[in-house]
Amino acid sequence: MDNETALSLYDKGGFFVVTNCPKKIEFGIDLHLWETSNNFMGLKLVPPGLHLLSYSSIDKKAQTGMKSSFFQWFDEGQLVVKKWDGHNEIMVIDESFDSDQIGKMRQNIRELDKNLGAYPLSKEDVLYGKWRTLTKHIQKSLLEAVLPPNGCFSSATSSVYDIEEYEIAQKKINKSQNVNDKTINEEGSSSTKSDSGNMPSIEQQDSFKFPLVDIKKSFDKNASAEQITKYSRDKTWLLQNLIKNVYKQDVKRLLGEVQLSFLILLIGQNFSGLEHWKRLVYLVCSSQEAISSNLGLELFIPFIKILQSQLMECPKDFFSSILTEDNFFSVSLKELVINIEYSENQDVANKLKKELNELRTFLKSHFGWMLPTSQDLLAEEEEDEEYAPVLVEL
């Protein structure tokens, strides 16, 4: 960072101070990660805007503990002060500092200069530009609605998807228990009921408040048989219902959640973020009818751009990684290719095809994976139909 930029950021940049910090921790901000040394007390010259700070304790065997993270929106010149809670090995708000004390510390911040690491910002550093792209659609209101208090979470923070998983597991247990009860009763013994009183509560925990995206319930409860058939495959009804009733017609809110959930996974190492991101990606890619609506340009073009920026941060083996779970991502992209091809709005379809071609080129160069064209996929469908079983009426 040159002197002119540094002097400018001393007035406009943000500062983060942590007191009682251990001699060595793993600490990061945005896409940067370091192992701190003695006397580390935080960061200086943080560009105004949204940032994600993460950290892990390091034990005597050089093993890192559970990762903790928090989002912080820095205003110009803002000073954020936290302290290290040694018992829980987390950073918490230092309540011993009132606004006056924080103001005095900010005025004398240069006294801590040698203990503060500078935010890596230079003409050669492309990571800040990447970070801005990865967070472009995340708004303050979204952070307040989705994140636990103070924006803090760990790799173990739960969400509505943990409740869903618990309920599915509980139904299986109850079903198995009912079978066992029936067998016992037939043998003349008394039945016992399973304990279902330990179900976790999202409201009682510091959990993510993601809206539940239930891909299987993608049609109205009063839908006709024809509508059920249609919207079981085409997820447009579910997408539009989510935008209307959850996001209050704010498409940027949905795009923001795609970005937020990805960062919760990528940096926070939390798999609730993965689950929500997967469902949103599949939902958008599988909404054929929506492409011909006003969402065609408003949602799908920025969505494709978001995916490419996120894939830039994924490992080279992403398409063979366990995170893709049966290549869900490649399946989603193929759905999107076909749905764009079938769009009734050719102007929108042509613009989306241009975005897809850029994504296709990137996927080939970065992952060595070729996203099939619509012609390739339609040819595959025809081949499958050619060899499909023939039904003969008797």
Helices and strands as residue ranges (DSSP letters): H 3-12, E 14-19, E 25-29, E 32-35, E 42-46, E 49-57, E 68-74, E 79-85, E 90-93, H 99-107, G 109-115, E 116-118, H 127-134, H 140-146, G 149-151, E 152-154, H 160-186, G 202-204, H 225-233, H 236-245, H 251-266, H 271-285, H 288-291, H 295-295, I 296-300, H 301-311, G 318-320, G 322-324, H 328-341, H 346-367, H 374-386
